[in-house]
Amino acid sequence: MPRTIFITQSILFLALFVSCVNLENPTMDCSDIACTEQFVTINVSVKDGAGVAIPLDRFEVTILGTQEDITREVSNEELELFRNNGSYPLFGDEFSGRYQNGIVEIVFKGFIGDSEVVSENYKVGADCCHVLLISGDLDIIIE
């Protein structure tokens, strides 16, 4: 008799668990999530083999497939800071709502003069609050 109760309880628990999981749409309900006020930006670092920052004349970020340009608009002062540090914005919280609980493939391209010196692909997305890196190397080395 105790074994029958255990099996019955196990079946009921499994049925309850399966009914709570939506395999068609595994996204999380974000309505009750409290997010921090911080603004997250994923940056790429572009340096040479010795670790010296590579100053790009310009950079662009586009969505693979559609080629939609999602490059962050920056002032001349911001671009100069990026160039000095070799750190450039890839994907930020300005896209967290658009890609919430989703993933998008993007490409970062960097240029010196008219020459493309770097092209790297990334998978990025967002949880309920902030953007996140799914795959791709944020440390780019140019030889």
Order of alpha helices (4+ residues) and beta strands (2+ residues): alpha-beta-beta-alpha-beta-beta-beta-beta-beta
